[in-house]
Amino acid sequence: AAPIVVILAGVQSTRMGGEDKALKPLSGIPMIEWVVERLLSQAGTLLISGDTDRGTGLSCIPDAPGAPPGPAAGLYSVSQWLSETAPASSDGFITVPVDTPFLPLDLVARLLGVGGPAVASDGERLHPTIAYWDQARLQGCWATPLNGKAAALHALATRCGAQPVAFPPASLLNINTHDALLAAERALELGSGADRDGV
């Protein structure tokens, strides 16, 4: 089945002063549009985890009742949505955060190439918001109570047995502060690092 890719956009950014990161402009273009552009050619189905489509026209999956707190809420909600609406069409789904505008153009293929749960790595640390989640293993995680650290995405990736997949650090750049946004603007102006034509 064509891969389902979900943009995690349900959380307000405390490090951006509570502003919506998805709509923060990078070179005049909202961050979410950068992410959508990187993924449209890679995804069979592109969805947003959150209450609003931010003007993209994509279907949204709001947080489900009973979802755990924090970042795992989006995973839980997508997992529940998948089990209810597409039980036979997919073994799992890929997640990416809304604040990674320079995602690799081969991200989906390389994550799926592992043949099971996979998580992006920059060579030094894991990025569990960028991962392929196996639906059956995730459903097993929800079957046991999640609290505190157990609900962290790192812990969920470990419990699912996700294998690391290395990508260039610049392609996984996470823009969650005003300083990071300024640095990304400078990199684009200089034509160095990541750009709209690839990494």
For each residue, the residues with C-beta under 8 A, 3 or more apart:
1: 44 89 90 91
2: 43 44 45
3: 42 43 44 45 90 93 94 108 112
4: 43 44 45 47 82 86 90 92 93 94
5: 39 42 43 44 45 46 47 93 94 95 96 108
6: 46 47 48 49 61 74 78 93 94 95 96
7: 32 35 36 39 46 47 48 49 58 95 96 97 98
8: 11 49 50 71 74 95 96 97 98 129
9: 21 22 32 48 49 50 54 97 98
10: 49 50 51 62 63 73 74
11: 8 71 74
12: 18 19 20
13: 16 17 18 19 20 21 99 176
14: 17 18
15: 176 177
16: 13 19 21 24 176 177 178
17: 13 14
18: 12 13 14
19: 12 13 16 23 24
20: 12 13 23 24 54
21: 9 13 16 24 31 98 99 175 176
22: 9 30 31 32 50 54 98 99
23: 19 20 30 31 32 54
24: 16 19 20 21 30 31 175 181
25: 28 29 30 31
26: 29 30 31 34 101 175 181 184 185 188
27: 185 188
28: 25
29: 25 26 33 34
30: 22 23 24 25 26 33 34 54 55
31: 21 22 23 24 25 26 34 35 98 99 101 175
32: 7 9 22 23 35 36 54 56 98
33: 29 30 36 37 56
34: 26 29 30 31 37 38 101 102 196
35: 7 31 32 38 39 96 98 100 101 103
36: 7 32 33 39 40 46 56 58
37: 33 34 40 196
38: 34 35 42 101 102 103 104 105 107
39: 5 7 35 36 42 43 46 96 103 107 108
40: 36 37 43 46
41: 105
42: 3 5 38 39 105 106 107 108 109
43: 2 3 4 5 39 40 46 94 108
44: 1 2 3 4 5
45: 2 3 4 5
46: 5 6 7 36 39 40 43 58
47: 4 5 6 7 58 59 60 61 78
48: 6 7 9 52 53 54 56 58 59 60 61
49: 6 7 8 9 10 60 61 74 77 78 95
50: 8 9 10 22 54 60 61 62 74
51: 10 60 62 63
52: 48 60
53: 48 56 57 58 59 60
54: 9 20 22 23 30 32 48 50
55: 30
56: 32 33 36 48 53
57: 53
58: 7 36 46 47 48 53
59: 47 48 53
60: 47 48 49 50 51 52 53
61: 6 47 48 49 50 74 77 78 81
62: 10 50 51 77
63: 10 51 67 73 74 76 77
64: 67 76 77 80 81
65:
66: 76
67: 63 64 72 73 76 77
68: 72 73 76 146 147 151
69: 72 73 151
70: 73 151 152
71: 8 11 74 75 129 152 153
72: 67 68 69 75 76 146 151 152 153 156
73: 10 63 67 68 69 70 76 77
74: 6 8 10 11 49 50 61 63 71 77 78 95
75: 71 72 78 79 95 133 138 153 156
76: 63 64 66 67 68 72 73 79 80 142
77: 49 61 62 63 64 67 73 74 80 81
78: 6 47 49 61 74 75 81 82 93 95
79: 75 76 82 83 93 133 135 138 139 142
80: 64 76 77 83 84
81: 61 64 77 78 84 85
82: 4 78 79 85 86 87 90 93 135
83: 79 80 87 135 139
84: 80 81 87
85: 81 82
86: 4 82 89 90
87: 82 83 84
88:
89: 1 86
90: 1 3 4 82 86 93 135
91: 1 134 135 136
92: 4 117 132 133 134 135 136 138
93: 3 4 5 6 78 79 82 90 132 133 135
94: 3 4 5 6 43 107 108 111 112 131 132 133
95: 5 6 7 8 49 74 75 78 129 130 131 133
96: 5 6 7 8 35 39 100 103 107 129 130
97: 7 8 9 100 129 130 174
98: 7 8 9 21 22 31 32 35
99: 13 21 22 31 174 175 176
100: 35 96 97 103 129 130 172 173 174 175
101: 26 31 34 35 38 173 175 184 194
102: 34 38 170 171 172 173 184 193 194 195 199
103: 35 38 39 96 100 107 130 171 172
104: 38 107 110 167 168 171 198 199
105: 38 41 42 198 199
106: 42 109 110
107: 38 39 42 94 96 103 104 110 111 120 130 167 171
108: 3 5 39 42 43 94 111 112
109: 42 106 112 113
110: 104 106 107 113 114 165 167
111: 94 107 108 114 118 120 130 131 132 165
112: 3 94 108 109 115 118 132
113: 109 110 165
114: 110 111 117 118 132 163 165
115: 112
116: 132 134 161 162 163
117: 92 114 131 132 133 134 137 157 160 161 162 163
118: 111 112 114 131 132 162 163 164 165
119: 126 127 128 130 131 132 157 162 163 164 165
120: 107 111 126 127 130 131 164 165 167 172
121: 124 125 126 127 164 165 166 167
122: 125 127 166 167 168 169 172
123: 166 169
124: 121 169
125: 121 122
126: 119 120 121 154 157 164
127: 119 120 121 122 130 131 172 174
128: 119 131 152 153 154 156 157 162
129: 8 71 95 96 97 100 153
130: 95 96 97 100 103 107 111 119 120 127 172
131: 94 95 111 117 118 119 120 127 128 153 157 162
132: 92 93 94 111 112 114 116 117 118 119 162
133: 75 79 92 93 94 95 117 137 138 160 162
134: 91 92 116 117 137 138 160
135: 79 82 83 90 91 92 93 138 139
136: 91 92 139 140
137: 117 133 134 140 141 159 160 161
138: 75 79 92 133 134 135 141 142 156 160
139: 79 83 135 136 142 143
140: 136 137 143 144
141: 137 138 144 146 156 159 160
142: 76 79 138 139 146
143: 139 140
144: 140 141
145: 150
146: 68 72 141 142 150 151
147: 68 150 151
148: 151 152
149: 152 155
150: 145 146 147 155 156
151: 68 69 70 72 146 147 148 155 156
152: 70 71 72 128 148 149 155 156
153: 71 72 75 128 129 131 156 157
154: 126 128 157 158
155: 149 150 151 152 158 159
156: 72 75 128 138 141 150 151 152 153 159 160
157: 117 119 126 128 131 153 154 160 162
158: 154 155 161 162
159: 137 141 155 156
160: 117 133 134 137 138 141 156 157
161: 116 117 137 158
162: 116 117 118 119 128 131 132 133 157 158
163: 114 116 117 118 119
164: 118 119 120 121 126
165: 110 111 113 114 118 119 120 121
166: 121 122 123
167: 104 107 110 120 121 122 171 172
168: 104 122 171 172 199
169: 122 123 124 172 173
170: 102 173 193 194 199
171: 102 103 104 107 167 168 194 199
172: 100 102 103 120 122 127 130 167 168 169
173: 100 101 102 169 170 180 184 193 194
174: 97 99 100 127 180
175: 21 24 26 31 99 100 101 180 181 184
176: 13 15 16 21 99 180
177: 15 16 180 181
178: 16 181 182
179: 182 183
180: 173 174 175 176 177 183 184
181: 24 26 175 177 178 184 185
182: 178 179 185 186
183: 179 180 186 187
184: 26 101 102 173 175 180 181 187 188 194
185: 26 27 181 182 188 189
186: 182 183 189 190
187: 183 184 190 192 193 194
188: 26 27 184 185 191 193 194 195
189: 185 186
190: 186 187 193
191: 188 195
192: 187
193: 102 170 173 187 188 190 199
194: 101 102 170 171 173 184 187 188 199
195: 102 188 191 198 199
196: 34 37
197:
198: 104 105 195
199: 102 104 105 168 170 171 193 194 195
